[in-house]
Amino acid sequence: MRVGILCASDSELAPFLPIMEEGRTSEKAMLKFHEGKINGMTVVALFSGVCKVNAAIAAQILIDTYGVGMIINAGTAGGMNPELEVFDSVISTEAAYHDVAPDILTEFHPWLESVYFKADRELLDLTQMAVGKMSTEGKVYWGRMVTGEVFIADEGREKINEQFAPLTVDMETASIAHVCYVNSIPFISIRSVTDTAAHSGTGHFEENCKKASEIAKDITAALLTELYNKQSS
């Protein structure tokens, strides 16, 4: 099975490229796709650019053109739950848009039962196994992520927390989950925290992004090992 690894930015993709074997690149829709193997699994990795539409374009191309059977979204996020610290990581159990009216998704295509796109159960189990065998800087949590195209200020943070109680916020996860849902393929997101309400990280944001991206890569690579072991058994 081919696995899609979809990152939002070049800095989030960068840690994956040195560990990719038999790599080759191709281009489509102004995006560069890197094909190879990581820990035995055949992968296609790229960065889509920030925002929901860019991520959705990349996800659909991964499925239609490159034939991936699942997509892992890897990268960074802002921490919303006050318990989260910078460099903690979150693995999605479900994802939702915080800036889309609920009835757009429940009363129209794709007629969801709720506003949440669930992560794949088997991938969640494999992440539990993977994380249990490794050490990471910061803690690893499993929980809800929300997505929207706005930088979160204090007043916006309170409203989102009241409505969704998410662990993290970003600009791509729910849109990738949405594409995977309508294509009936497994999805999971792995994101490491760069900033929180208490620690905005503005003075060291680029450094935080680089380190957080490495952490997300490590967890993703460990998941790929579990996928390979399962596939080989």
Residue pairs with C-beta under 8 A, 6 or more apart in sequence:
1 41
1 42
1 68
1 69
1 70
1 227
1 231
2 42
2 43
2 44
2 66
2 67
2 68
2 69
3 41
3 42
3 43
3 44
3 68
3 69
3 70
3 71
3 72
3 224
3 227
4 43
4 44
4 45
4 59
4 62
4 63
4 66
4 68
4 70
4 71
4 72
5 13
5 16
5 38
5 43
5 44
5 45
5 46
5 71
5 72
5 74
5 220
6 45
6 46
6 47
6 48
6 55
6 58
6 59
6 62
6 71
6 72
6 73
6 74
6 172
6 176
7 13
7 16
7 45
7 46
7 47
7 48
7 73
7 74
7 75
7 213
8 47
8 48
8 49
8 50
8 54
8 55
8 75
8 170
8 171
8 172
9 47
9 49
9 50
9 75
9 209
10 47
11 206
11 209
11 210
11 213
12 47
12 74
12 75
12 76
12 209
12 213
12 216
13 34
13 45
13 46
13 47
14 213
15 213
15 214
15 216
15 217
16 34
16 38
16 43
16 45
16 74
16 217
16 220
17 23
17 34
17 45
19 38
19 39
19 217
19 221
20 34
20 36
20 37
20 38
20 43
20 45
21 36
21 37
21 38
22 36
22 37
23 34
23 35
23 36
24 34
24 35
24 36
25 32
25 33
25 34
25 35
26 32
26 33
26 35
27 33
28 61
28 65
29 57
29 61
31 46
31 48
31 49
31 57
31 58
31 61
32 46
33 44
33 45
33 46
33 61
33 62
33 66
34 44
34 45
34 46
35 42
35 43
35 44
35 66
36 42
36 43
37 43
38 221
38 224
39 221
39 224
39 225
39 228
40 224
40 225
40 228
40 232
41 224
41 227
41 228
41 231
43 224
44 62
44 66
44 68
46 58
46 62
48 54
48 55
48 57
48 58
48 59
48 172
49 55
49 58
50 171
50 172
51 149
51 171
51 172
52 97
52 147
52 149
52 171
52 172
52 174
52 175
53 175
54 172
55 73
55 171
55 172
55 175
55 176
56 175
56 176
56 178
56 179
59 71
59 175
59 176
59 179
59 180
60 179
60 183
62 68
62 71
63 71
63 179
63 180
63 183
63 185
68 185
69 185
69 186
70 120
70 123
70 180
70 185
70 186
70 187
70 188
71 176
71 179
71 180
71 185
71 186
71 187
72 123
72 187
72 188
72 189
72 190
72 220
72 223
73 92
73 172
73 173
73 176
73 177
73 187
73 188
73 189
73 190
73 191
74 189
74 190
74 191
74 216
74 217
74 219
74 220
75 170
75 172
75 190
75 191
75 192
75 212
75 213
75 216
76 170
76 191
76 192
76 193
76 194
76 208
76 209
76 212
76 213
76 216
77 90
77 145
77 168
77 169
77 170
77 173
77 191
77 192
77 193
77 194
78 152
78 168
78 169
78 170
78 193
78 194
78 195
78 196
79 85
79 86
79 88
79 167
79 168
79 193
79 195
79 196
79 197
80 146
80 152
80 157
80 160
80 161
80 166
80 167
80 168
80 169
80 196
80 197
81 143
81 161
81 165
81 166
81 167
81 168
82 196
82 197
82 198
84 90
84 141
84 167
84 168
84 193
84 196
85 138
85 139
85 193
85 196
85 199
86 138
86 193
86 194
86 195
86 196
86 199
86 201
86 208
86 212
87 137
87 138
87 192
87 193
87 208
87 211
87 212
87 215
88 138
88 139
88 140
88 141
88 192
88 193
89 136
89 138
89 139
89 140
89 141
89 190
89 191
89 192
89 193
89 215
89 216
89 219
90 140
90 141
90 142
90 143
90 145
90 167
90 168
90 190
90 191
90 192
90 193
91 119
91 124
91 127
91 131
91 140
91 141
91 142
91 143
91 188
91 189
91 190
91 219
92 119
92 142
92 143
92 144
92 145
92 173
92 177
92 188
92 189
92 190
92 191
93 118
93 119
93 124
93 142
93 143
93 144
94 116
94 117
94 118
94 119
94 144
94 145
95 116
95 117
95 119
95 144
95 145
95 146
95 147
95 173
95 174
95 177
95 189
96 115
96 116
96 117
96 144
96 145
96 146
96 147
96 164
96 166
96 174
97 105
97 115
97 146
97 147
97 148
97 174
97 175
98 146
98 147
98 148
98 160
98 163
98 164
98 166
98 169
99 147
99 148
99 149
99 150
100 115
100 148
102 115
105 112
105 115
106 112
106 113
106 114
106 115
110 178
110 181
110 182
116 144
117 174
117 177
117 178
117 180
117 181
117 187
119 177
119 187
119 188
119 189
120 186
120 187
120 188
122 186
123 186
123 187
123 188
123 223
124 142
124 188
126 223
126 226
126 227
126 230
127 142
127 188
127 190
127 219
127 223
127 226
128 142
129 226
130 219
130 222
130 223
130 225
130 226
131 140
131 219
131 222
133 222
134 218
134 219
134 222
136 215
136 218
136 219
137 211
137 215
138 192
138 193
138 215
140 219
141 167
143 166
143 167
144 164
144 165
144 166
144 167
145 166
145 167
145 168
145 169
145 170
145 173
145 174
145 189
145 191
146 160
146 164
146 166
146 168
146 169
146 170
146 173
146 174
147 169
147 170
147 171
147 172
147 173
147 174
147 175
148 160
148 169
148 171
149 171
150 156
152 160
152 169
154 197
157 197
160 166
160 169
168 191
168 193
170 191
173 189
173 191
176 187
176 189
177 187
177 189
180 186
180 187
181 187
188 223
190 216
190 219
190 220
190 223
191 212
191 216
192 211
192 212
192 213
192 215
192 216
192 219
193 212
194 201
194 205
194 208
194 209
194 212
195 201
195 202
195 205
195 208
201 208
